[in-house]
Amino acid sequence: MSNNLFSEPIWLFPFDGMEVGDSFFIPTLKSAEAIYSAVEASKKHNLRVKAFAAMKDGIMGIRVWRVN
């Protein structure tokens, strides 16, 4: 069993109930992977999103906005 202190949690995206203009922040050091995952997951919900690397309270992550 591997004990990786830097492993990422499974990303869960709160698309249910989001209105156009709503956003959420996910802390991560793997912003490119998280952005790709968020965009692909949004397609399964028939949503369009914009996702960017961002910082919140000094923590690196991504911010995802619903755009349609």
Backbone bond lengths (Angstrom), bond angles and torsions (degrees), N, CA, C in turn:
res aa  C-N    CA-C-N  psi(-1)  N-CA   C-N-CA  omega(-1)  CA-C   N-CA-C  phi
1 M - - - 1.463 - - 1.525 109.35 -
2 S 1.299 115.23 129.69 1.456 121.32 -178.63 1.526 110.18 -85.71
3 N 1.312 116.17 137.58 1.464 121.39 177.39 1.523 107.71 -116.63
4 N 1.313 117.40 86.43 1.450 122.71 -178.21 1.520 109.39 -98.67
5 L 1.323 116.12 110.59 1.466 120.48 -178.22 1.523 112.72 -68.30
6 F 1.337 116.75 -16.05 1.450 119.97 -175.99 1.523 112.53 -108.46
7 S 1.315 117.82 17.12 1.461 119.71 179.98 1.522 110.01 -73.02
8 E 1.310 115.55 146.80 1.459 122.26 -179.85 1.522 109.96 -85.57
9 P 1.314 116.99 147.47 1.465 119.28 172.01 1.529 109.69 -73.09
10 I 1.298 116.88 168.84 1.460 120.73 173.51 1.519 107.32 -72.19
11 W 1.325 116.43 130.29 1.465 120.49 -178.97 1.517 109.81 -81.36
12 L 1.315 116.08 128.39 1.461 122.69 174.55 1.530 106.93 -116.13
13 F 1.313 115.82 126.50 1.460 120.78 -175.63 1.530 109.81 -105.78
14 P 1.332 117.81 124.48 1.472 121.85 -176.16 1.527 113.33 -83.71
15 F 1.326 117.98 60.72 1.458 121.04 -178.02 1.526 112.72 -72.78
16 D 1.325 117.92 -31.39 1.467 120.83 -179.65 1.527 109.61 -62.32
17 G 1.309 115.74 126.71 1.458 120.46 177.71 1.516 114.80 86.28
18 M 1.333 117.83 -1.05 1.469 119.46 178.96 1.522 110.28 -76.10
19 E 1.301 116.32 137.75 1.460 123.44 174.40 1.524 108.28 -100.55
20 V 1.322 116.91 161.11 1.458 120.98 175.30 1.526 108.75 -56.67
21 G 1.318 116.90 131.04 1.463 122.05 -178.98 1.511 113.59 96.15
22 D 1.333 118.38 -15.44 1.464 121.19 177.01 1.524 109.27 -71.89
23 S 1.323 115.80 152.02 1.455 119.86 177.51 1.523 109.59 -142.88
24 F 1.323 114.00 165.81 1.468 120.03 173.19 1.520 108.25 -143.89
25 F 1.329 115.36 158.92 1.462 123.21 -179.23 1.519 108.05 -117.74
26 I 1.330 115.62 136.13 1.461 120.78 175.54 1.530 107.42 -124.76
27 P 1.327 117.58 119.25 1.461 119.35 177.16 1.528 110.30 -71.40
28 T 1.320 116.23 131.89 1.463 121.44 178.97 1.519 109.84 -166.51
29 L 1.312 115.76 151.36 1.456 120.90 172.05 1.519 110.74 -95.69
30 K 1.324 117.17 -7.99 1.457 122.83 -179.42 1.526 109.38 -107.75
31 S 1.328 115.54 66.21 1.456 119.64 -172.39 1.532 112.95 -63.50
32 A 1.327 118.52 -39.96 1.467 119.86 -178.87 1.526 110.97 -62.20
33 E 1.322 117.09 -44.33 1.466 120.73 179.03 1.522 111.56 -65.31
34 A 1.330 116.67 -40.94 1.463 120.82 -179.27 1.527 111.27 -67.48
35 I 1.332 117.15 -39.97 1.462 120.73 178.09 1.518 109.81 -62.65
36 Y 1.325 117.10 -47.04 1.455 120.98 178.96 1.529 110.19 -59.16
37 S 1.317 117.44 -45.20 1.465 121.53 -179.61 1.523 111.72 -63.08
38 A 1.332 117.17 -41.21 1.466 120.97 -179.57 1.521 111.09 -65.40
39 V 1.324 116.61 -43.95 1.469 120.22 -179.49 1.526 110.41 -65.49
40 E 1.324 117.52 -44.05 1.461 120.61 179.27 1.533 111.32 -65.11
41 A 1.319 117.66 -40.87 1.467 121.21 179.16 1.527 110.96 -65.74
42 S 1.339 117.22 -35.94 1.468 120.09 -179.65 1.524 110.96 -63.75
43 K 1.330 117.23 -32.81 1.463 121.06 178.91 1.524 111.43 -62.81
44 K 1.317 117.02 -33.96 1.465 121.32 178.89 1.523 111.53 -68.74
45 H 1.339 116.01 -20.90 1.473 122.01 177.61 1.528 111.07 -99.39
46 N 1.327 117.07 6.96 1.467 122.73 -176.52 1.527 112.40 56.30
47 L 1.331 116.27 41.22 1.458 122.44 178.11 1.508 109.77 -118.40
48 R 1.329 115.45 154.19 1.459 121.04 170.00 1.510 107.30 -108.54
49 V 1.319 115.88 135.44 1.453 121.12 178.85 1.521 109.55 -133.36
50 K 1.299 115.58 159.23 1.461 123.92 168.25 1.513 106.07 -116.13
51 A 1.315 116.72 133.77 1.463 120.70 -178.54 1.524 109.18 -132.18
52 F 1.320 116.27 136.02 1.453 122.21 -177.75 1.523 109.96 -139.51
53 A 1.329 115.60 150.40 1.459 119.96 169.79 1.528 107.01 -64.37
54 A 1.326 116.37 139.86 1.463 120.53 -176.42 1.522 109.88 -152.62
55 M 1.322 115.06 167.78 1.465 121.08 172.90 1.515 108.38 -124.14
56 K 1.315 115.67 141.92 1.459 121.48 176.56 1.525 107.47 -136.68
57 D 1.302 116.24 122.45 1.463 121.72 -178.79 1.529 111.74 52.04
58 G 1.338 116.32 37.94 1.454 121.44 177.98 1.517 114.73 78.73
59 I 1.333 117.18 9.55 1.463 121.79 -179.15 1.521 108.90 -109.40
60 M 1.336 116.33 130.27 1.462 120.78 178.60 1.516 110.33 -75.80
61 G 1.338 115.28 147.04 1.452 119.39 178.19 1.508 110.46 179.50
62 I 1.326 115.49 -154.93 1.464 121.14 176.41 1.522 109.50 -129.31
63 R 1.323 115.32 150.24 1.455 121.95 172.86 1.523 106.30 -116.99
64 V 1.344 115.24 132.57 1.453 121.85 -178.19 1.524 108.52 -121.49
65 W 1.355 115.96 125.88 1.462 122.10 178.65 1.534 109.48 -111.40
66 R 1.311 115.92 139.89 1.470 119.76 170.99 1.525 107.29 -83.03
67 V 1.343 116.65 129.02 1.465 120.32 -176.38 1.521 113.21 -114.48
68 N 1.340 118.73 -6.53 1.481 118.75 174.47 1.496 110.62 -137.60
